[in-house]
Amino acid sequence: MKNRGIGLSKAVDFNDEGILFEERELEMPELSSQFDVIVRVLATAINPVDIKMAEAYQAHEFTVLGFDGVGDIVSVGEAVSDFAIGERVYYAGQQRRQGTNQLFQAVDSRLIAKVPTNLTIAQSAALPLTGITAYEILTDALGLEVSEQIALGQSILIINGAGGVGSILIQLAKFIGLRVITTASRSESVAWVKRLGADIVLNHHEDLEIQLKEVGIDKLPYIVLLHSTDKYWHLVTNHIAPFGRIASIVETDGPLDMGPLKNIGAQFAWEFMFAKGNFAIRMAEQGQALAKLAKLTETGKLKSTLKKTYDGFSAETLATASRDVLSGRMIGKVVIEY
């Protein structure tokens, strides 16, 4: 079997033509760990982190990006007991390993789960990275449990609900019983978040302080920043409730002022879903999260956030899909089927 990959072998050119990628024939990946499986990749999704890593890339060697994956297992390591050759799995891989933009990939089995039985290949590929991120926001960052109606009567504010993570987070928040207040601006993104279950939608191009006051919202126990942490920091510290929790996935341009949180006992937490894989800490939790997300989709509690699919594995389709994400106007997820 031959392995073909698409990656970066020189500084990436972000211009009117988009992102420049290169196709190469690659060696077949090896089982470098007893926990590894080799997967024949069937689809991958494009995420903002792919773009950020490409922007920061400096050429030293050929690098294959891509994290969301769906594929069939073709080989298993000696410590792998939960998965077998021929099974179809989905996963979000590790930053420090070659990614999904190739035909065959080595993946740590602790990060994978069997695909949801009711989703297509493309729909499954749209779920892992954003699903794990949303799941860990609720569990690791906000201290909640992903169990039906467990947070009934409480509210959450999600800044930027129409993106990939927000689209899953809205649904999981509704599943556990939270009233969801989120932000969107375009008519299609407002309709999208309402369809996913948002109770109140605010326009982030207008004054959010005024809008919160108009709908009778003052203090909130949970606030999540999925866009512009610096820009919204004053807003969230002004509206977080005593002993409330704030979570963010967006890096800042400078230090955050934690002073307003001290006297009210509120907490702030970063969510970075690659941390567990990067440091080999609690990695199995991500496979377990994906297994739970699969059950939620199979029981109708979680809907696919797939919005666009490209057919065919090539540098051209990868560049086109990357431009969609780079535009900053994507609703939901974009996937490439191989």
N, C-alpha and C positions, 0 to 999 in steps of 0.2 A: 504494500500500500504506500502511496505517496502522500506526503503532507504538504499542503500549500498554505502560505500565510501572507497576510497583508500587514505591513508595519511601517515604521519610520526608520529611515537609515540616514537621514540628515535633518537639519533644522526644518521644521514644518513651516510652509509658506501660507500665511493667512492673507489672501488677497481676493480680488474680485472673482477669481476662478475657484476659490474655496481652499480646501485642505489637500495638500499633496501627499499621497500614499504610494507605496511601492509593493508590488507582488513578487514573492520569491518562493522557490521550492525549498522546503524545510526538512530537516531530519524528523523522523517520527519521534514524538516525545517518549521519555522513559519513565518508569515507576521509580522516582527518586526517593520515595518514602514508602514504608509499609502501609501507610494509610491512603496512598494514592489510588486513583482509578484513571484509566485513559478513556476519554469520551470522544466519540465521533460527533462533532458539533453540527447541529441542524439549524440553529438560529441564534442570533445575538441581538441585544438591544443597545442603543446608543444613549449614553448618559452625559450630563454636564461634566462629570469627573473625567471622562475620556477627553473632552475638549481641553480641560484645564491641564491635564497631563501632557497632551500634545503641544499645547502652547509653551509649556515649561521645558519641553524636550530639547536636549542638546546632544548632537550626534556623537555616540561612542561605538555603538553597535546596533544592529538591527533589532528593533523592539516591537513586539506585537502587543497592542492594547486590546481592550474589550473585557467586560466583566460579566454581564448577564449572559447566561448560556442555557441552552437546552440541547441534549444529545443522548446518544445511546452508548452504554458502557461496552467497551471492547476488551478491556483488561482490568484486573483488580490486584491490589497489593495483598500481601500475606496476612495483614491485620484487618482486612476489610471483611466484615461478616454480615452487614446489613444490606449489601447490594450485590447483584450478580451480573455476569456478562449478559447483554441483551436487554437489560432494563433501561427504561427512558427516565432521565433525571433532569432536574433544573437546579441552578446554583448561581451565586455571585462569587467570582474567584478572588484571588489575592493580588495586591498591587505589585508584589515583588516576584511574581512569576509571569511567564508568557500568557497572554490572554486568549480570549475567545475568537479573535479575528484570524482563525486558522481552521483547517479541516479536522485536526485531531489535537486534543489538549489534555495535559495532565492536571488533575484537580484533586485536592485533598477531600476525601470522602466525608469528613466531618462537616463539610460545608454544603453538602448536597442533600436533596430529597427527591422522592419519586414525584413525577409531574402530576398536577391535578388531572383527574380523569375526564373532566368535563371541558377542558380548555384545549384549543388548538395549539400547535407548536408555537406559533407567533404569539398567541395570548400568554402562554406560559413563559416565554422569553421576556415578556414585558414586566414580569412580576418580581424577580428575586431581589435586585439591589434596592429598589424603592420599597418593596415589601418589608425587607429586613430592616431598613432604615426607619420606616414608620413604626414597626413593631418595637424596635429598640428605643425609639423616642418615648413610647408609652411605658415600657417596662424599665429599661436602664435609667433613662433620664428623668421621667416623671414619677416613677415608683408605682405604676399601676399594673394591674394584671389584665391580660387579654382574655377576659371571661365575660360572657353575655350579661349585660345590664349591671355589672358590678359597680359602675360609677354613676348610677342613675341619680338625677337631680343636680349634678355638677356641670360646669361649663368649661369650654376650652376655646381659646382664640388661636387660630392658625393664620399666620401671615403668609399669603401666597398659596392658596389652596388648589389651583388648577394645574400645577406642575406634576411631575411624576410622583414625588414623595407625598405632596399634599393630597393627591387623588386617592392614594391608599390610606393615608392618615385620617382623612374625613370618614371613610368607611369604617375603619377600625374603631375610631372614637365613637361613632354612632352605635356600633355593635356593643361596646361596653357601657352604653347608656348616657354618654356625654351630650349636652347640647352644644352644637358646633357653630361658632361664629368664625367666618373666614373672610378673606379679601380676594377680589377679582375686579377687573375693570371692563374688559370687552364683553359684548353681549354673548358671544359664544362661550367665553370662559365662565361667565355668571351662570348661564344655563347648564354648563358642565358640572359645576360644583353643587348646584341645586339638585341635579339628577343623582349625584352621588350621596346626597343626604344632608347637605349644609342647611342649617336652620335660619341663619342670618348671614347675608352677604354684604360686605362693605366695599366701597370703592377706594382702592389704595392710591388713586390719583387725586383724591380729595382728602380733606382733613379728617383723619380717623378719630381724633379726640371728639370732635363735634358729632360724628356719626355714632360713636359709642354712647354719648350722652343722649342723643335722640332716641335710641332704642332702649334706654334705661339700664345700660351696663356700666358699672363702676369698677369694682374689684373682681378679679378672676383667679381661680385656684391654679389654672394651667394656661400657659402661653407658649406657643412654639413659633420660632422664627425660621422660615424657609427662604427668606430673602432679606438682604441688607440689614444685618445685625446692628451695625453702627447707626443707620438711619432711624431705626425703630426702637433703639435702646431706651430713650427717654419715655416713649409711649408705654413700653412694657413695664418699666420700673414704676411708672405712675399708676399702672392698673393691676399689678400683681397683688393678690390678697396676702394678708399675713400667713406665713408658713406655706405660701404658694411655691410653685416650681416653674422655672423658665428653661426652655431647651432651645438650642440653635444648631443648625448644620452649616452655617455660613461664616467663613472666616472674617475677621475684622481688619481694619486698616491701622488700628492702634489699640491700646488698653481700654477695657471697659471699666466704667465707674461702678464698683460693687457697693459703694457706700449706702445707697438707698435700700439695699436688701438687708443690711445688718439688723436694724432695730425692729424689723417685722419678721425676722427669722425665715425669710424667703431664700430659695436656693436657685443656682444657675448650673446647668450642665451642658457640655458639648456632646453631640452625637456624631460619631465617625464610624461608620459600619466596617471599615477596613481595619480598625484597630485590633480586633480580635485575631484576625488572620495575620496581620503584620507582626504581632508579638506572640503568636501561638498561645493565646489565653482564651479559655472558654469557647474554643472554636465550635464545639459540638452544638452550642446554643443556636448557632445560625442554621444548621441543618434542621434542628428541632423546630425553629421558628418557621422555616419553609414547609415543614410537614404540617404544622398547624394552619398555615395560610392555605395550603392545598385543601385541607378539610373544610375551611371556611368557604372556599370557592365551590367546592362540591356540594355544599349544603345551601348555596345561594346567599350566603352572608357577605360575600365579597365578589365584586364584579371586576372584570378585566378592564385595565386602563389603556389598552392598545388603541392607538388612533391612526397609525399609518404603518404599512408594511411594504418593504421593497423586496423584490424577488431576485435572487442571484448573488453569489458571493464574488465580489470584485472590488477593485480599488475605486471604481466609479460609483458603485452603489454605496460604499462606505463613506465616500466623500460627500455624496448627496445627502445621505441621512445625517451626517455630521453637520452639514450646513443648516439643516432643519433645527437641530438643537442649538447651534451657534446663534440663530436668529433671535433667541430669547422669547419667541412667541408660541412655542410648542405647548399644546394641551395634551396631557397624558404622555404616552410613550411611542417611540418609533422603533421598528424592528426590521432586521434583515433576515430573510429565510434563505438558507443555503441550498 
